[in-house]
Amino acid sequence: MRRAGISLVLTSTVLVAALAPVVASAREGAQSIGHGIKCYTAAVLQADGTVKYQRICYKGV
């Protein structure tokens, strides 16, 4: 049981680390939609292990 928990934590950590550069590069390629707001699409890992693509918007400087 304990080994399965450690494996799950390790797998989650690796997946998050793998997605971090994707999110960083996606932000650099964000599209301006006006009024200082920029949006990009990012892959977000769901709790059930599937990947969902979401549009993420933020206020630029």
Backbone atoms as SQL, in Angstrom:
CREATE TABLE atoms (id INTEGER PRIMARY KEY, chain TEXT, resi INTEGER, resn TEXT, atom TEXT, x REAL, y REAL, z REAL);
INSERT INTO atoms VALUES
  (1, 'A', 1, 'MET', 'N', 0.830, -1.202, 0.000),
  (2, 'A', 1, 'MET', 'CA', 0.000, 0.000, 0.000),
  (3, 'A', 1, 'MET', 'C', 0.867, 1.255, 0.000),
  (4, 'A', 2, 'ARG', 'N', 1.886, 1.265, 0.849),
  (5, 'A', 2, 'ARG', 'CA', 2.748, 2.436, 0.937),
  (6, 'A', 2, 'ARG', 'C', 3.516, 2.652, -0.365),
  (7, 'A', 3, 'ARG', 'N', 3.927, 1.553, -0.995),
  (8, 'A', 3, 'ARG', 'CA', 4.678, 1.659, -2.243),
  (9, 'A', 3, 'ARG', 'C', 3.817, 2.280, -3.338),
  (10, 'A', 4, 'ALA', 'N', 2.537, 1.942, -3.366),
  (11, 'A', 4, 'ALA', 'CA', 1.624, 2.515, -4.356),
  (12, 'A', 4, 'ALA', 'C', 1.469, 4.017, -4.143),
  (13, 'A', 5, 'GLY', 'N', 1.419, 4.455, -2.887),
  (14, 'A', 5, 'GLY', 'CA', 1.307, 5.881, -2.578),
  (15, 'A', 5, 'GLY', 'C', 2.531, 6.653, -3.033),
  (16, 'A', 6, 'ILE', 'N', 3.699, 6.078, -2.796),
  (17, 'A', 6, 'ILE', 'CA', 4.949, 6.728, -3.213),
  (18, 'A', 6, 'ILE', 'C', 5.006, 6.797, -4.732),
  (19, 'A', 7, 'SER', 'N', 4.587, 5.733, -5.395),
  (20, 'A', 7, 'SER', 'CA', 4.583, 5.708, -6.854),
  (21, 'A', 7, 'SER', 'C', 3.642, 6.766, -7.419),
  (22, 'A', 8, 'LEU', 'N', 2.473, 6.933, -6.799),
  (23, 'A', 8, 'LEU', 'CA', 1.509, 7.932, -7.251),
  (24, 'A', 8, 'LEU', 'C', 2.070, 9.346, -7.104),
  (25, 'A', 9, 'VAL', 'N', 2.728, 9.618, -5.975),
  (26, 'A', 9, 'VAL', 'CA', 3.328, 10.936, -5.749),
  (27, 'A', 9, 'VAL', 'C', 4.437, 11.200, -6.759),
  (28, 'A', 10, 'LEU', 'N', 5.259, 10.205, -7.006),
  (29, 'A', 10, 'LEU', 'CA', 6.354, 10.352, -7.967),
  (30, 'A', 10, 'LEU', 'C', 5.816, 10.597, -9.372),
  (31, 'A', 11, 'THR', 'N', 4.794, 9.853, -9.768),
  (32, 'A', 11, 'THR', 'CA', 4.190, 10.035, -11.091),
  (33, 'A', 11, 'THR', 'C', 3.586, 11.427, -11.227),
  (34, 'A', 12, 'SER', 'N', 2.897, 11.880, -10.200),
  (35, 'A', 12, 'SER', 'CA', 2.289, 13.219, -10.233),
  (36, 'A', 12, 'SER', 'C', 3.355, 14.294, -10.355),
  (37, 'A', 13, 'THR', 'N', 4.440, 14.138, -9.609),
  (38, 'A', 13, 'THR', 'CA', 5.524, 15.116, -9.645),
  (39, 'A', 13, 'THR', 'C', 6.156, 15.183, -11.032),
  (40, 'A', 14, 'VAL', 'N', 6.379, 14.029, -11.631),
  (41, 'A', 14, 'VAL', 'CA', 6.972, 13.985, -12.976),
  (42, 'A', 14, 'VAL', 'C', 6.049, 14.648, -13.994),
  (43, 'A', 15, 'LEU', 'N', 4.744, 14.392, -13.906),
  (44, 'A', 15, 'LEU', 'CA', 3.796, 14.998, -14.845),
  (45, 'A', 15, 'LEU', 'C', 3.748, 16.514, -14.705),
  (46, 'A', 16, 'VAL', 'N', 3.752, 17.004, -13.478),
  (47, 'A', 16, 'VAL', 'CA', 3.729, 18.455, -13.256),
  (48, 'A', 16, 'VAL', 'C', 5.013, 19.079, -13.787),
  (49, 'A', 17, 'ALA', 'N', 6.147, 18.430, -13.523),
  (50, 'A', 17, 'ALA', 'CA', 7.426, 18.942, -14.012),
  (51, 'A', 17, 'ALA', 'C', 7.466, 18.952, -15.540),
  (52, 'A', 18, 'ALA', 'N', 6.857, 17.963, -16.155),
  (53, 'A', 18, 'ALA', 'CA', 6.840, 17.892, -17.618),
  (54, 'A', 18, 'ALA', 'C', 5.957, 18.982, -18.214),
  (55, 'A', 19, 'LEU', 'N', 4.879, 19.351, -17.528),
  (56, 'A', 19, 'LEU', 'CA', 3.965, 20.370, -18.048),
  (57, 'A', 19, 'LEU', 'C', 4.459, 21.793, -17.794),
  (58, 'A', 20, 'ALA', 'N', 5.329, 21.997, -16.826),
  (59, 'A', 20, 'ALA', 'CA', 5.783, 23.343, -16.477),
  (60, 'A', 20, 'ALA', 'C', 6.389, 24.089, -17.669),
  (61, 'A', 21, 'PRO', 'N', 7.307, 23.488, -18.436),
  (62, 'A', 21, 'PRO', 'CA', 7.846, 24.215, -19.595),
  (63, 'A', 21, 'PRO', 'C', 6.787, 24.514, -20.647),
  (64, 'A', 22, 'VAL', 'N', 5.803, 23.641, -20.789),
  (65, 'A', 22, 'VAL', 'CA', 4.740, 23.855, -21.774),
  (66, 'A', 22, 'VAL', 'C', 3.939, 25.093, -21.409),
  (67, 'A', 23, 'VAL', 'N', 3.615, 25.243, -20.125),
  (68, 'A', 23, 'VAL', 'CA', 2.850, 26.401, -19.676),
  (69, 'A', 23, 'VAL', 'C', 3.679, 27.667, -19.848),
  (70, 'A', 24, 'ALA', 'N', 4.976, 27.605, -19.536),
  (71, 'A', 24, 'ALA', 'CA', 5.838, 28.776, -19.674),
  (72, 'A', 24, 'ALA', 'C', 5.939, 29.210, -21.133),
  (73, 'A', 25, 'SER', 'N', 6.111, 28.263, -22.034),
  (74, 'A', 25, 'SER', 'CA', 6.212, 28.629, -23.445),
  (75, 'A', 25, 'SER', 'C', 4.860, 29.087, -23.982),
  (76, 'A', 26, 'ALA', 'N', 3.783, 28.548, -23.449),
  (77, 'A', 26, 'ALA', 'CA', 2.456, 28.969, -23.891),
  (78, 'A', 26, 'ALA', 'C', 2.209, 30.420, -23.512),
  (79, 'A', 27, 'ARG', 'N', 2.660, 30.826, -22.341),
  (80, 'A', 27, 'ARG', 'CA', 2.471, 32.207, -21.918),
  (81, 'A', 27, 'ARG', 'C', 3.210, 33.168, -22.841),
  (82, 'A', 28, 'GLU', 'N', 4.394, 32.774, -23.276),
  (83, 'A', 28, 'GLU', 'CA', 5.154, 33.646, -24.170),
  (84, 'A', 28, 'GLU', 'C', 4.440, 33.824, -25.498),
  (85, 'A', 29, 'GLY', 'N', 3.659, 32.838, -25.899),
  (86, 'A', 29, 'GLY', 'CA', 2.943, 32.901, -27.161),
  (87, 'A', 29, 'GLY', 'C', 1.504, 33.338, -26.994),
  (88, 'A', 30, 'ALA', 'N', 1.194, 34.006, -25.908),
  (89, 'A', 30, 'ALA', 'CA', -0.185, 34.414, -25.632),
  (90, 'A', 30, 'ALA', 'C', -0.672, 35.425, -26.662),
  (91, 'A', 31, 'GLN', 'N', -1.965, 35.371, -26.928),
  (92, 'A', 31, 'GLN', 'CA', -2.574, 36.296, -27.875),
  (93, 'A', 31, 'GLN', 'C', -3.282, 37.402, -27.118),
  (94, 'A', 32, 'SER', 'N', -3.103, 38.617, -27.578),
  (95, 'A', 32, 'SER', 'CA', -3.780, 39.754, -26.975),
  (96, 'A', 32, 'SER', 'C', -5.216, 39.793, -27.486),
  (97, 'A', 33, 'ILE', 'N', -6.168, 39.941, -26.558),
  (98, 'A', 33, 'ILE', 'CA', -7.564, 40.048, -26.970),
  (99, 'A', 33, 'ILE', 'C', -8.109, 41.455, -26.717),
  (100, 'A', 34, 'GLY', 'N', -7.224, 42.362, -26.338),
  (101, 'A', 34, 'GLY', 'CA', -7.624, 43.746, -26.141),
  (102, 'A', 34, 'GLY', 'C', -7.700, 44.141, -24.682),
  (103, 'A', 35, 'HIS', 'N', -7.596, 45.447, -24.433),
  (104, 'A', 35, 'HIS', 'CA', -7.666, 46.029, -23.092),
  (105, 'A', 35, 'HIS', 'C', -6.616, 45.450, -22.144),
  (106, 'A', 36, 'GLY', 'N', -5.452, 45.054, -22.682),
  (107, 'A', 36, 'GLY', 'CA', -4.362, 44.537, -21.860),
  (108, 'A', 36, 'GLY', 'C', -4.554, 43.107, -21.392),
  (109, 'A', 37, 'ILE', 'N', -5.508, 42.390, -21.961),
  (110, 'A', 37, 'ILE', 'CA', -5.764, 41.010, -21.557),
  (111, 'A', 37, 'ILE', 'C', -5.151, 40.074, -22.595),
  (112, 'A', 38, 'LYS', 'N', -4.395, 39.089, -22.114),
  (113, 'A', 38, 'LYS', 'CA', -3.765, 38.110, -22.992),
  (114, 'A', 38, 'LYS', 'C', -4.253, 36.723, -22.599),
  (115, 'A', 39, 'CYS', 'N', -4.403, 35.847, -23.597),
  (116, 'A', 39, 'CYS', 'CA', -4.907, 34.491, -23.361),
  (117, 'A', 39, 'CYS', 'C', -4.024, 33.471, -24.064),
  (118, 'A', 40, 'TYR', 'N', -3.945, 32.292, -23.480),
  (119, 'A', 40, 'TYR', 'CA', -3.265, 31.169, -24.094),
  (120, 'A', 40, 'TYR', 'C', -4.010, 29.901, -23.706),
  (121, 'A', 41, 'THR', 'N', -3.748, 28.838, -24.443),
  (122, 'A', 41, 'THR', 'CA', -4.369, 27.546, -24.157),
  (123, 'A', 41, 'THR', 'C', -3.334, 26.652, -23.500),
  (124, 'A', 42, 'ALA', 'N', -3.711, 26.019, -22.391),
  (125, 'A', 42, 'ALA', 'CA', -2.792, 25.154, -21.657),
  (126, 'A', 42, 'ALA', 'C', -3.437, 23.798, -21.399),
  (127, 'A', 43, 'ALA', 'N', -2.603, 22.774, -21.383),
  (128, 'A', 43, 'ALA', 'CA', -3.051, 21.429, -21.032),
  (129, 'A', 43, 'ALA', 'C', -3.058, 21.326, -19.508),
  (130, 'A', 44, 'VAL', 'N', -4.196, 20.943, -18.934),
  (131, 'A', 44, 'VAL', 'CA', -4.334, 20.828, -17.485),
  (132, 'A', 44, 'VAL', 'C', -4.665, 19.383, -17.152),
  (133, 'A', 45, 'LEU', 'N', -3.826, 18.763, -16.329),
  (134, 'A', 45, 'LEU', 'CA', -4.038, 17.381, -15.924),
  (135, 'A', 45, 'LEU', 'C', -5.166, 17.315, -14.910),
  (136, 'A', 46, 'GLN', 'N', -6.156, 16.478, -15.190),
  (137, 'A', 46, 'GLN', 'CA', -7.303, 16.313, -14.303),
  (138, 'A', 46, 'GLN', 'C', -7.021, 15.218, -13.277),
  (139, 'A', 47, 'ALA', 'N', -7.810, 15.164, -12.215),
  (140, 'A', 47, 'ALA', 'CA', -7.623, 14.190, -11.141),
  (141, 'A', 47, 'ALA', 'C', -7.769, 12.750, -11.633),
  (142, 'A', 48, 'ASP', 'N', -8.579, 12.534, -12.666),
  (143, 'A', 48, 'ASP', 'CA', -8.780, 11.172, -13.171),
  (144, 'A', 48, 'ASP', 'C', -7.716, 10.757, -14.186),
  (145, 'A', 49, 'GLY', 'N', -6.711, 11.611, -14.408),
  (146, 'A', 49, 'GLY', 'CA', -5.595, 11.281, -15.294),
  (147, 'A', 49, 'GLY', 'C', -5.762, 11.764, -16.720),
  (148, 'A', 50, 'THR', 'N', -6.900, 12.319, -17.063),
  (149, 'A', 50, 'THR', 'CA', -7.098, 12.839, -18.412),
  (150, 'A', 50, 'THR', 'C', -6.523, 14.257, -18.498),
  (151, 'A', 51, 'VAL', 'N', -6.303, 14.707, -19.706),
  (152, 'A', 51, 'VAL', 'CA', -5.786, 16.049, -19.931),
  (153, 'A', 51, 'VAL', 'C', -6.889, 16.880, -20.573),
  (154, 'A', 52, 'LYS', 'N', -7.149, 18.045, -19.997),
  (155, 'A', 52, 'LYS', 'CA', -8.170, 18.949, -20.519),
  (156, 'A', 52, 'LYS', 'C', -7.468, 20.238, -20.942),
  (157, 'A', 53, 'TYR', 'N', -7.821, 20.745, -22.108),
  (158, 'A', 53, 'TYR', 'CA', -7.236, 21.996, -22.584),
  (159, 'A', 53, 'TYR', 'C', -8.135, 23.153, -22.161),
  (160, 'A', 54, 'GLN', 'N', -7.531, 24.136, -21.504),
  (161, 'A', 54, 'GLN', 'CA', -8.287, 25.282, -21.014),
  (162, 'A', 54, 'GLN', 'C', -7.665, 26.569, -21.523),
  (163, 'A', 55, 'ARG', 'N', -8.513, 27.543, -21.788),
  (164, 'A', 55, 'ARG', 'CA', -8.039, 28.873, -22.169),
  (165, 'A', 55, 'ARG', 'C', -7.799, 29.658, -20.886),
  (166, 'A', 56, 'ILE', 'N', -6.587, 30.155, -20.748),
  (167, 'A', 56, 'ILE', 'CA', -6.206, 30.894, -19.543),
  (168, 'A', 56, 'ILE', 'C', -5.887, 32.330, -19.948),
  (169, 'A', 57, 'CYS', 'N', -6.550, 33.275, -19.281),
  (170, 'A', 57, 'CYS', 'CA', -6.373, 34.685, -19.587),
  (171, 'A', 57, 'CYS', 'C', -5.818, 35.417, -18.377),
  (172, 'A', 58, 'TYR', 'N', -5.023, 36.445, -18.646),
  (173, 'A', 58, 'TYR', 'CA', -4.444, 37.240, -17.573),
  (174, 'A', 58, 'TYR', 'C', -4.264, 38.672, -18.049),
  (175, 'A', 59, 'LYS', 'N', -4.196, 39.559, -17.096),
  (176, 'A', 59, 'LYS', 'CA', -4.009, 40.979, -17.400),
  (177, 'A', 59, 'LYS', 'C', -2.522, 41.247, -17.601),
  (178, 'A', 60, 'GLY', 'N', -2.135, 41.749, -18.765),
  (179, 'A', 60, 'GLY', 'CA', -0.749, 42.073, -19.043),
  (180, 'A', 60, 'GLY', 'C', -0.340, 43.376, -18.372),
  (181, 'A', 61, 'VAL', 'N', 0.947, 43.625, -18.375),
  (182, 'A', 61, 'VAL', 'CA', 1.442, 44.869, -17.751),
  (183, 'A', 61, 'VAL', 'C', 1.715, 45.934, -18.761);
